[in-house]
């Protein structure tokens, strides 16, 4: 990348498409500067090339004037009337959100049979949105520039229409904030949410009804994720420092995959916050690998290390990504096409791409190493410390702390990165 920002590669295995020689050259970085701090971020999953370079962005404003925006790469838009084509991205739709959005996801789609798109967001509650074309867009094109600047009736090409607001309040009028959610790719009618009230709720977003609600942890639940390829299995993490696995077919039982050890000298402190009442360090995020459904990644609060867990061998991580981030990790995203590859972002402003299959100090690849590693280690997971992976394949330094990552499924050579008021698409 020929940019003003620091980027370096180390044995990076991606190869450019042969089509690059006949297509117009693509930029290495596309950037969008939002009018507010950004947090929630997700890449559109539609397989249609012209529509795939869109991202949903949620604001993080500490008042009641938050926003959900859809941004699209400007040079791929069909209608560029009244659009500044010097900008990499153009907002094509916007909606108001009272509270900051904790997470946004596009609907998992396997075809483009429907002309519109669905999205979901969490914050105070779970909301389902539909992205539709705005028939009024461009109707004021014959008005002079100064008049049009004051006419904001149809400033965007599309509109976000609220389809449903899903709330599950059985015992009180208080709705506990939702920390995160996941949309099931195998059965897109299912969404699971996590809350600070210790529960996870599974919703049917076709009927807008809660299928089940369960107490998942001893304290706040911070994240939840479905296993890729499964309509029934999901995992959650929370303030109690544990990873728990659930099966919708047998909810009377759950499996504790991993439980953090108590932090020294904190268990006797009577002034600890509710997040650390047990002396354990909370786990903030988790995500299942898209290529190997047995693997998931998670990380602790205020930690620069990512734990890789294998659900077949609970109790201890099989690998750790360590010694490369110099600040706390905030986000992660698995590659949709490359087995063992995962991106992480943190307070040190770094985005790192790792291959968990390579040995520490190795040179990438990972196919044979991966097979021998898993074959030799199946009997030893509970007896040996986790394997340390210390050398990322790629490092990128942003201009501020990285708080969100999304690896495009429809265009897997692109990673979306959020920091400060900036959203960037990085070509890897």
Helices and strands as residue ranges (DSSP letters): E 7-9, G 18-21, E 29-33, E 38-43, H 49-52, E 54-59, E 66-73, G 74-76, E 89-97, E 103-106, E 117-122, E 126-133, H 145-149, E 158-166, E 178-183, E 190-195, E 199-204, E 209-215, E 221-226, E 233-238, E 242-247, E 254-259, G 274-276, E 283-288, E 295-300, E 306-310, E 319-321, E 329-334, E 341-346, E 350-355, H 367-377, E 387-389, E 394-397, E 402-407, E 414-419, E 422-427
